[in-house]
């Protein structure tokens, strides 16, 4: 799916939205507040709390989210078909 995600397992928020300080590229290029708003409204997958201060997401859930968002966005050719 995305080369920035492992094949399986869990990812932390900075692996999803990126971290410029550490050079981690964003898989979903949104700010932290947008991501948490999407989680709260159900647009983004629910996280898993591993401990009091450790929140993760299943890689499979993030891959499915990306695939779903990608299928909802009109492709370049489709966007210009009505002209």
N, C-alpha and C positions, 0 to 999 in steps of 0.2 A: 504494500500500500504506500506508505511513506518511508523514505529511507532514513528519516530522522527518528523513527519509532522502532523499538525492538519488535521482534515477531510476536512475542507473547509476554505476559507478565503485567506489571504495573508501571505507571509513569506519574511523576509529580507535576504540579502546575507549570513550573518553569520549562519542563520538557514539552508542554503543550503550547503555551503562549510565547515561549522563547525567553531568553535572558541575555540582553545585549552586553551586560557586564562580563559574563562568562563566555560570550560568543555562541550561545545556544540558539540556533535558528528556530523561529516559530513554525509550528505545524498548523496552528490556527492563529493567524495574525490579528489578534484583538487584545485590548488592554485587560488587566486583571478584573476591573469592575464590570466590564461587559461580560467576561466569562462567567463571573459569579451571578450576574443577573440572568444569564442564559440557564445556568444550573437551577436557580430559584424558580424560573418559569417553565422548566422542563425541556427547553430547547437543547441544552447540552446534557450529557450523561451525568447521573448522580455519582458523587465521589464515594469512596470507602475510607473510613477512618481506621487506620492501623493502630494509632495511639492518640493520645491527647493532642499532640502537635504534628502528627503525620497524616496527611490526606493524600490519597492516590486515586487514580482512575485505571480501570482495566484497559489494556491496549486495544483489545477487541471492541470495546465500547467506543473508544476514540476513533478507531478506523471506521466503524459503522457510522458514527456521527459525520465524519469527513465525507464518506461516500454519499450519505443522505443529503448533506448540504450541496455537494457537487452536482447531484442529480436535480436539485431544485433551481440551480443557477442556470439561466439560459446560456447556451454556448454561443460563441461569436457568430457562427453561421446562422443560428436560429434567431438571434437578436436582430438581424438585418433582413430576414425573410419578408417582412411586411412592407418593405420599401418598394 
